[in-house]
Amino acid sequence: MGIATSYRFSDKGIEGTLRPEAGRYRLVASGACPWCRRVLIVRRLLGLSDAIPVSWSYGRGEDGFWELTDGDGEPGTDPFLHARSLAEVYATTPGYTPPPTVPALVDITTGQVVCDDSGNLLFDLATSWWQLHRPGAPDLYPINRRNSTDAWDEWVGYHVNRGHGVATHSTDPDKAEAAAHGVLVAFDVIDTLLARATHMEASREAALTMQDGPALSAVVAVGQYLCGDQPTGSDIRLFTTVQAYEYGGRQEYPGGEAPSISFWPALARWFRALESRSGWVGTEERSALGL
């Protein structure tokens, strides 16, 4: 589902990729969606808010798909995309298969969606849009940590991000229960690794083996954050799902309400430290999460 080709960005003119260009692309996003929130975070941290403006969606419209808003922020026709629903925007994109998803990056010169993969977009904004980054912007994918970020991105993507989605949305009770268990074990692993690195006591270290954890290339770099003493793109990928879990998602886990993240002291400290940093929670996300 989605578009036939979700394009990547490159500042080197690689065939089949798009070049970064301020003002050409518009991001359709919802503060309620963790996949959107991670793109919104990197956009703010890197100072790309003017280069990539946002069209907001606050929920589903009459057609059951993401509803767009007018110039006053009310449900209506988006003045830049000239559509009331994201489905209308996707419909002009070659190779589109319903349903439409957010985040969606739209080329305003064609009106077509060019990227609907939030993970690739996060990485590309951090590594290919560098010429448009604000002065002093953080390096979210430093070369000397790339083995670690790659390992964490893969592990978090499967065990936490995918798992949380299955746990809260699957109609198969067995699959939902297995996925929920996997997420909680993943939190045990992350809590243990963060606790070891920061000299805290982990919640369930004695119950774990390294078979539960990510690749060694990720483990050896853990500091206050997943890949050292500064946040990286891997922290962003984990943060928005932990955020979704803590603010409403854990109540939807099979078998009743799952533990608050305070159950995992090192994970909770990591989360609160990021949550309090400038740029990590925007106004739209705060409102959508009820904060």
QUINOR-V824629 format. One record per residue. N is the residue number from 1. RES is the residue in one small letter. D_CENTER is the distance of its C-alpha to the mean C-alpha in whole Angstrom. Layout:
[[N;RES;D_CENTER] [N;RES;D_CENTER]]
//
This chain:
[[1;m;19] [2;g;17] [3;i;19] [4;a;21] [5;t;20] [6;s;16] [7;y;18] [8;r;17] [9;f;18] [10;s;20] [11;d;23] [12;k;25] [13;g;26] [14;i;26] [15;e;27] [16;g;24] [17;t;22] [18;l;21] [19;r;22] [20;p;20] [21;e;22] [22;a;22] [23;g;22] [24;r;22] [25;y;19] [26;r;17] [27;l;14] [28;v;14] [29;a;11] [30;s;12] [31;g;11] [32;a;11] [33;c;8] [34;p;5] [35;w;4] [36;c;6] [37;r;5] [38;r;3] [39;v;6] [40;l;8] [41;i;8] [42;v;9] [43;r;11] [44;r;13] [45;l;14] [46;l;15] [47;g;17] [48;l;16] [49;s;17] [50;d;20] [51;a;19] [52;i;17] [53;p;18] [54;v;16] [55;s;17] [56;w;16] [57;s;16] [58;y;17] [59;g;18] [60;r;20] [61;g;23] [62;e;27] [63;d;26] [64;g;23] [65;f;20] [66;w;18] [67;e;20] [68;l;21] [69;t;22] [70;d;25] [71;g;26] [72;d;27] [73;g;24] [74;e;25] [75;p;25] [76;g;27] [77;t;27] [78;d;24] [79;p;26] [80;f;25] [81;l;23] [82;h;27] [83;a;25] [84;r;25] [85;s;22] [86;l;19] [87;a;22] [88;e;24] [89;v;22] [90;y;21] [91;a;25] [92;t;26] [93;t;23] [94;p;25] [95;g;24] [96;y;22] [97;t;22] [98;p;21] [99;p;19] [100;p;17] [101;t;13] [102;v;11] [103;p;9] [104;a;13] [105;l;14] [106;v;18] [107;d;21] [108;i;23] [109;t;26] [110;t;26] [111;g;24] [112;q;22] [113;v;18] [114;v;18] [115;c;14] [116;d;12] [117;d;10] [118;s;6] [119;g;7] [120;n;10] [121;l;10] [122;l;8] [123;f;11] [124;d;13] [125;l;13] [126;a;13] [127;t;16] [128;s;18] [129;w;18] [130;w;19] [131;q;23] [132;l;21] [133;h;19] [134;r;21] [135;p;24] [136;g;23] [137;a;19] [138;p;17] [139;d;17] [140;l;14] [141;y;15] [142;p;19] [143;i;21] [144;n;23] [145;r;20] [146;r;18] [147;n;20] [148;s;18] [149;t;14] [150;d;15] [151;a;16] [152;w;14] [153;d;11] [154;e;13] [155;w;14] [156;v;11] [157;g;10] [158;y;13] [159;h;14] [160;v;12] [161;n;9] [162;r;11] [163;g;14] [164;h;13] [165;g;12] [166;v;16] [167;a;17] [168;t;16] [169;h;17] [170;s;20] [171;t;23] [172;d;25] [173;p;26] [174;d;26] [175;k;23] [176;a;21] [177;e;23] [178;a;22] [179;a;19] [180;a;19] [181;h;21] [182;g;19] [183;v;16] [184;l;19] [185;v;20] [186;a;17] [187;f;17] [188;d;21] [189;v;20] [190;i;18] [191;d;20] [192;t;23] [193;l;22] [194;l;21] [195;a;24] [196;r;26] [197;a;25] [198;t;25] [199;h;28] [200;m;27] [201;e;28] [202;a;26] [203;s;26] [204;r;27] [205;e;27] [206;a;31] [207;a;29] [208;l;27] [209;t;28] [210;m;26] [211;q;26] [212;d;23] [213;g;21] [214;p;19] [215;a;21] [216;l;24] [217;s;22] [218;a;19] [219;v;21] [220;v;24] [221;a;21] [222;v;20] [223;g;21] [224;q;20] [225;y;17] [226;l;15] [227;c;17] [228;g;20] [229;d;21] [230;q;18] [231;p;14] [232;t;12] [233;g;9] [234;s;10] [235;d;10] [236;i;6] [237;r;5] [238;l;8] [239;f;8] [240;t;6] [241;t;7] [242;v;10] [243;q;10] [244;a;10] [245;y;13] [246;e;15] [247;y;15] [248;g;17] [249;g;15] [250;r;18] [251;q;20] [252;e;20] [253;y;20] [254;p;23] [255;g;26] [256;g;25] [257;e;23] [258;a;22] [259;p;22] [260;s;20] [261;i;18] [262;s;22] [263;f;23] [264;w;21] [265;p;23] [266;a;21] [267;l;18] [268;a;18] [269;r;20] [270;w;17] [271;f;14] [272;r;17] [273;a;18] [274;l;14] [275;e;14] [276;s;18] [277;r;17] [278;s;17] [279;g;14] [280;w;11] [281;v;12] [282;g;14] [283;t;16] [284;e;15] [285;e;12] [286;r;15] [287;s;17] [288;a;15] [289;l;15] [290;g;18] [291;l;18]]
//
